[in-house]
Amino acid sequence: MTEAQLPALVHGVLWSGLALGALFGAVAQRTHFCTMGAVADIVNMGDWSRMSMWLVAIATSMLGFNALVGLGLVQARHSMYAAPNWLPLSHLAGGVLFGFGMVLASGCGSKTLVRIGGGSLKALVVFTVLAIAAYATLRGIVAVVRVATVDAVVVALPAGQDLPSLMARTGLGSVRTLAPVLAALLALAMLVFVGRRPEARRAETWVGGIGVAAAVVGGWWVTGHFGHLAEHPVTLEETFVGTQGGRMESLTFVAPMAYAVDWLILFSDKSKVLSFGVTSTAGVVLGSAAVALAQKSFRWEGFASTEDTANHLVGAVLMGVGGVTALGCTVGQGLTGLSTLALGSFIAFGGIVVGAVLALRYQMWRLERIG
């Protein structure tokens, strides 16, 4: 790879991000894929339809990513999820905050983008506030608090925090061997659970889950293999081009929202460049809008009341703060992170579910008081 060839590779990564985001947005709009809705359906109605779709997406993402590992195309250690410094309190606290916030805001970060594509002005407001809160948690005043509190609880592991790397330390085998096996076992357990439920007979469950997972796995291949340079022509260091931090990444929708707003505001600043996360974020809106228009379901939507506005604003702030603290959202940790089998992702996933359940219980309590 020469320096003259580098821009074409970067553009390839960015356009791929847009396409994969569009795939995610189209599938989510068409199948009503929604992680907040998945938890709410169980708590409120005992309906596992959308949770089954989410579990299919998790299982397929695990299989896809770890197949890439087994083939030697990517390595979990190149992602932020598998770092040896484990932040259990950050993952848990951030997950709970994010889960609570997504209920108040009528959906997580990815659902916010899908709803924007469907014509929701409410979601556009949530996007803006979430992005500002996320940026403040990445580099602003909230970042100072985050680093001094939850991020101070660090467990230094002898290897990356992904399960294959940890198990490889015991001598059970190599990471390339263990990764596909562990992923297959976990995925099989989830798919058996889904298969035993009546929701498994619905094509939407599998189309939604597999379609979303395809976008996640595609992101890993694009940034981790296609965009990987063992030696950058300028810095002579190993790098992953077109990504925000020079590491491989896939779909996640909290920090990229902050970087998208930052890019728009400071567009004339040549140091602000597009990344895979920003283009995939835009792609979700475009993919969702295309399906909404094709189905004639595109509708402008505004806030219903002052209380509705307040709930969405608070929810957006909690998602921005929580998503950055947990290092990901329902997609960033609940799919992309879990696909790497990282310890932190399992904790963040649990925290998000707990936070969502708490918020749903709070809403029920509020309705009972009013009633």
N, C-alpha and C positions, 0 to 999 in steps of 0.2 A: 504494500500500500504506500503510494507516494502522497506528498502533501497536496498535489493537484487533484488527486482522486478522492480526497477526503470529503469535500462538499457533497459529492454525489452520494456517498455512503450515508452521510448525515441526513440528507433529504430523503433517502430511502427509508430510514428509521422513522422520520417524522411523518411521512405519508402513510407508512404502515400503521403508526399509532392512530392516525385519523381513521383509517379503514377499520381497524380492530375496534375502536371506540364506536364507530357507526354500526358495526355488527352487534356489539353489546346493546346499544340503544335500541336498535330495531327489534332484537329478540326480546328485550325487557318490555318494550311497548306492546309487542304482539302477544306475549304470553303472560303479561302482568307480573313479571318477576319482581318481587319486592321483599326484602329481608325484614323490614319493619312489619309489613303486612303478614309475613309468615308467622312471626311471634304473636301478633295481635289476633290472628285467626284462631290460634290454639287457645290462647287465654280467654278470648271472648266467646268462641263458638265450638272449640274442640275440633276444628277443621285443620287437617295436616297437609292440605293440598300444596300450598306455597312453601311450607317447610320441607316437604318431600322434594320439591323442585330445587330448593337450596342445597339439600343433602346430595342430590344427584350432581349438582354443580361442583360441590366440594370434592366428592369422590372422583369425578372425572378430571378435575384440576390436579388432584394428587397423582392420579395415574399418568396424566400427560406430562407434568413437570418431571416426575421421577423417571419416566421413560427417557426423557431427554438427558437426565443425569446418567442413567444406565448406559446410554449410547455415547456418553462422553461429550455431549454437545454443550452442556451448561453445568455449573457447579453452584450449589446452594450458598457456599461461602462468599460468592461474589455479590450476594444480595444483602440488603440491610437487615433482613429478617433473621439470618443465621449468624449474626455477629456473636463472638464469644462472650461479650459483656451482656449479661441477661438483666433486664430491668423489670422484674416481676410486679413491683408496685405501680410503675408507670403504665404497664400493660393493663393491669386490673382497674386502676382508678380511671385511666383514660377511657377504657372500654365501657365502664359504668356510666361515665358522663356522656359519652357518645350515644349509648343505647337509650338513656333517658331523653336526651335532646332529640333524637330522631323521631320519637313518638310525638313530642310536642310540635315538631316541625312537619309532621305528616309524611315522613320518609327520610331515608338516609341520604348521603351525598349523591350516590348514583341515581336514586329515585328522584332527587331534586332536579338533576340534569334531564332525566327522562320526562319529567313533568313540564320542564321548560319547553322541551320539544313538542309537548302536547298543548301548549298555549297557556300555561299557568304563570301569571304575573306574581302570584304568591311565591312560587318556587324561585323566580328571578330575584326577589328580595332576600329569600333564604340564602341563595347562592352568594349574593354580595356580602351579607353579614357574616356568613360562614367563612368566606375567603378572608375577610378582614380579621376575624377572630383567630383563624388559623395562622395568618402571617404574624400576628402579635404573639402567638405561642411559639412560632418558629424562631423569631428574631427580635421580638419586642418586649414589652414590659412583662407579659405573661411568661415569656421564655425564662426570664430571670427567676421567677417564682418556681417554675417547673424544674429548672436545673438544681435549685437550692433545696427542693423538697423531694418529690417522688423519684426524680432521676438520680438522687444521691444514694438510693438503695440499689447497689450494683452487685451482682453475683458473677465473679469471673470464672468462666468455665474453661476446662482444659482444651476444649475444641469448640467448633461452632455449635450453636444451640439447636441445630436441626438434629432430629433423632438419629438419622443414619451416621452422622459424624460422631455423635456421642457413643453410639453402639460400636462403631469401628474402633474406638479407643479400647474396648474390652477384648479385642482380638477375634470377634465373631465373623469378621470379613471386611472387605473394602467398602467404601462408601458407594461406589458404583454398583456393587452387588446388593448391598443392603437396601439402598434407596427404593428400587423397584419392588422388592419383596415386601418391605414395610408398607409402602403405599398400596400395594395390591391387597394386603390383609385388612388395612383400615378401610379402603374403598369397598371391599367385598362386604364387610360388616355393615356399612351404611347402605349399600345397594340391596342387601338381603332385607334390612329393616324396611326400606322403602317398598321393596317388592312384595312384602307381606301385607301391605296396606292397600285399600281399594283405589287410592289415588294413583297407584302405579299403572292402572289400566287407562289412564288419561294420557293421550299423546302429548298434551301440553306440558306435562310434568317432565318428560324426557327431552322434548324439543327445547324447552326453556333452560333446563339444567345443562344439557350438553352444549347448546348454543352459547351460553354465557361462559362456560368453561373453555370452549374453543377460543374465545377471545383472550382469556387469561393465559392459556398455554401459548397461544400465538404471540402474545406480548413477551413471554419469556424467551421464545426462540428468536424473535426479532432483536431484542436488546442484548440477550445473552450469547447469541451465536452469530447471527447476521451482522450485528453492530459491534462485535468484539474485535479489538485489535490487541494482539499480544505485545505489539510495540508501536506506540503512536509515532507517526513520522516527525512530529515536532518535539514532543516531550520525551520520547523514547521509553515511555512507561506503558504498562498494560492499562487499557481503558475500554470503556463501553460508550461509544459515541451516541450523541443525541439524547442522552439521559441527563437528569438534573444534577446528580452528584458524581457522575462518572462511574456508577455501578449499574449492573443490570437491574431491570425493574419490569413490572408489568402493571396491570390496571390497578389504580387506587385513585380516590377522588376527594381528598381533603387538601393536602399540601399542593397538588396540581391546580386546585381552584385558586389558591393564594398566588401561585406563580403566574397563573393566567391573568389575574387582575393586575399583578405587578408588571407584567409584560405590556398590557394595554395602557396602563397609566404612564409608564416610562418607555414607551415605544421608540422614541428618538435616541434613547441611550443605547449605544451599540453593544454595551456589555450585556444587555438583556436579550437573550436569544430564546427561541422556541425549544421545547423539549418534548420527548415522547409523552410525558404526562399531560402537558398542555394540549397537544394535538389530539390525544385520545379523549380528553375531556370535551373538546369541541365536537369530536366525532359522535359522542353519545347523544348530544343535542340534535345533531343533523340526522342521525339514524332514527331517533325517536320521532322527529318531525316528519320524516319521509313516510314512516308507517302510519302516523296519525293522520296525515293528509290523504294517504291512499285509502285508509279505512273510513275517512270522513268523520273521524272522532276528534279532530282538532277543535278545541274550544277555549276561548279566553276565559280566565278565571281570576277573580280578585278575592280580597279578604272579606269575610262575612260580617265581622264585628271587631270592636276594639280588643276584646279578649282573644279573638282568633289571631289578630295581628301580634299581640303580646306573646302568645304561646309560640308562634313561629319565630319571633325575634329571639326569645330566650333559647328555644331549641336550636336555632342556628349557631348561637354563641357556644352553647354546650358541645355541639358537634365539632365546631372549629377547634376549641380547646381540647376536647377529648380525643378527637381524631389524631391530632399531632402528638399528644401525650402518649397515646397507645400505639403510635407508629402505623396507624392505618384505620380504615373504616370497615364497614360490613363487607366490602369487596377487597379493600387493601389488606386487611387482616383475615376476614372471614372467608376469603377465597384465595387470593394471591399469596398471602402469608401462610395459610394452612397448607397450601400446595407444597411448600418447602418442608413441611413437618417440623416447623420451628416451635420450641416450647413457648416463647412469648406470644405467638399467634394463637395457640390454644387458650392461653389465659385471657388474651384480649377478646377472643370470640366468646368465651364464657362471660366476661364482664359486660359485653354488649348485650347479650341475652338477658342477664340479670338486670341491667339498667332499663331495658325495654319493658320487662315485666313490672318493675317498680313503677315506671311511669304509667303503665296501663292501669295498675292498681290505684295509683293516685288519681287518675282520671275518673275511675269508677267511684272513688270516695267523694270526689268533687260533685259528681252527678247525684249521688245519694244525698249529699248535704243540701244541694239546690232543690231536689225533689221533696 
